[in-house]
Amino acid sequence: MADRTPLLSVTELSKTYLSATGPVEAIRSISFDVYPGELVCIVGPSGCGKTTLLKCVSGLLPPTSGTVTLDGAEVTRPPATMAVVFQEYGQSLYPWLTVRDNVALPLRARGVPRAERAAVVERALEEVGLSHVLRTYPWQLSGGMQQRVAIARAVAYQPEVLVMDEPFAAVDAQTRADLEDLVRRVWKDLGVTVLFVTHDIDESVYLGERVVVLSASPTVVQEDLAVDLPAERDQLGTRALPRFTELRTHVYGQIQRAKRGEQVGAA
Amino acid sequence: MLSETVTSMTTVPGPVAPEQAPRARDGVRATPRGTGPRPSARPRSRRTRRAVLGFLGVLGFAATWELFALAEVVNPSYLPSFTTTARRLVAELGEPRFWSTLGDTLITWALGLAIAVGAALVLGTVIGLVPFLRRATHSTVEFLRPIPSVAIIPLAVLVAGLSREAALIVVVYAPFWQVLIQVLYGIADVNTVARDTARSFGLGRAQRLRHLVLPTALPYVITGFRLAAAIALVLTITSELVIGNPGIGRQIDLYRSAPDAPGLYALVLVTGLLGLLVNLGTRAIERRVLHWHPSVRRETPR
C-alpha cells in the first residue's frame, strides 16, 4: 500500500465555527489518507464533527486550517469527481422530480446528451435494484428505496470517490443490512473509492477495509485500523466470525475511551 | 361601509406558508401513483355529501332572502325578491352589453394581476437572491405593504385621470406586495441539504436557480397568486365603482342611481360568482402545478 499515492489526503484539518457566543472548535486536527479503490469507514462518538469533516472533504465547507487534496489538487469547491450521499434522503432528493429526473439532474447540469443520460440513469437504477420505479416520485417510496435512489444518483454521476454521510442512520435494521451489502457491491462493481461515515461500530467493521476512529470533540484521529476480514462478506457469516467480534470490541473500546477523553496515540 | 370592508380585505397580510404535511417517515411505504388501491368509496361519498350540503346552503340562503323580501321587512324598492333578481340576472345574461361590461372587468382584472405577478416574480427573485438588496429593501417593503390599495385611489386618479390606467395602479398595488412577499419567503426557504446536494453535484448558480430555488419557491408563489387573484378582483370592482372606469362595478353604480334595484342585485350576484370562479380556477392550477407538494399529494397513507 505504501508504494501507492493516496487518492484523497486529509492533512491536519481543523474547523472552528465562529458563533455569536464565541468560537466553537468542532475539529482540532484530523489527518488520514485514502488510497484508490479503498473502502474506508469513519466512525466516532456522536457530536465529534463527522458531518463537519465530510463537508470539508466534499468542498462544501472551507476548513479553518489544513488541507484536503484529491488527485493531487487541493479541494476548495465540490470536486467534479466526487459524489455525496447524504443522510437526509428526504431532503436530498427533490420532490418535484421523478426518480429518473432526480438521478438524471447532475448529468443534465453537466451537459450529458439526452440519449446517453437515459442509458446511464437506467444502468444506475438497475445497479441499486430500482429499474421499475423510473416514473415514480421519491416521496412515494419507502425510506430505504429513497436512499437507493440517492445512491443511484451518485453512481450515475460516475465519481472516483463516493462519500457517504451516515446514509443509513434513518432506515430500519433490515433495510440497513440490505443497503450495506448494496454499498459493498457497488464498490466492487464500479471500482470506486468509498469514504463512509457512520456512528454505527458494527457497520463500520462490516463494511470497511479500514476504519478511522475519531475521538470526541475537539476531534483528532483516535486510531486508524485495518480490517482484516475476508473480502467476501455476508450479513450472517461475517458477523459470526470471531475476528469480527474482536474488531468490533476493539473499536467499541476505542470509542468508549474517546468519550471519556482518553487520548490513545494515533496509530 | 363598502370601502371599509374593501380596505380590510386589501391590506396585505404577512406571508402564508404553503401547508406542510409531515414528511414520510422511514419504513412507511407510500402507494405509488396508479398502482396501488384507488382511494376507497368513503372519500367519494364524503365529497357527494359535501356537494349536497353546499347546495342546501345556497338554497337556504335564497329561501331566506325570498322570505325576507316577501315579508317586506325592507322596502321592496330597496330589496327585490330573490326570484325577481334571478330573473333579472338571466335577462342580463342575454344582453350583449352585459358581456362587454363583464369583458371590461375581466380585462382590467387579468391585466392588473399579470402586471402584479410578473413584476413581483422578477423583483422578488432578484431581491431574494441578493442578501444586500434583501436587507436594504426590507423596511421599505414592510412600510409600503400595509397601505391599503383603496387609499391610493386619489393618487392614482391624480396621476392617470379617471381611466383604466388609474384603475390598474390600484389593482396592481396590493397583489404585487402579496406575491412579492411570497416570492421572498419562498426563495429563502431552500433546504440546506437540498442546496448542499446541488452544489456537491456541480450545479452552478443558474442551474441551482432553475432546478432548486424556483421549484422551492413555487408553492409560495402559487399561494400568493391565489390570494392575489381574489384581491385583484375586489380591487377591480372597487375601482370601477369609485373611479368609474367601464366594468361591472360602474354598472352597479349606474343601476343604483337609476334606480334599478333588481339590476343592482343581479350584478352583485355576478361579482360573487366571479370570485367563486377565480377561486376554483386558482385552486385547480394549484393542484396541477403542485401535485408533488405535501399539501396536495394524497397518496401517502396516514
Interface residues (C-beta under 8 A of the other chain):
Chain A: K55 S58 G59 L60 P78 A80 M82 A83 V84 F86 E88 G90 Q91 S92 Y94 P95 W96 L105 P106 A109 R110 V133 T136 Y137 W139 Q140 L141 S142 G143 G144 R153 Y157 A170 V171 D172 T175
Chain B: R23 A24 R25 D26 G27 V28 R29 A30 T31 P32 R33 N191 V193 A194 D196 T197 R199 S200 F201 G202 L203 G204 Q207 H211 L212 P215 L218 W292 H293 P294 R297 E299 T300
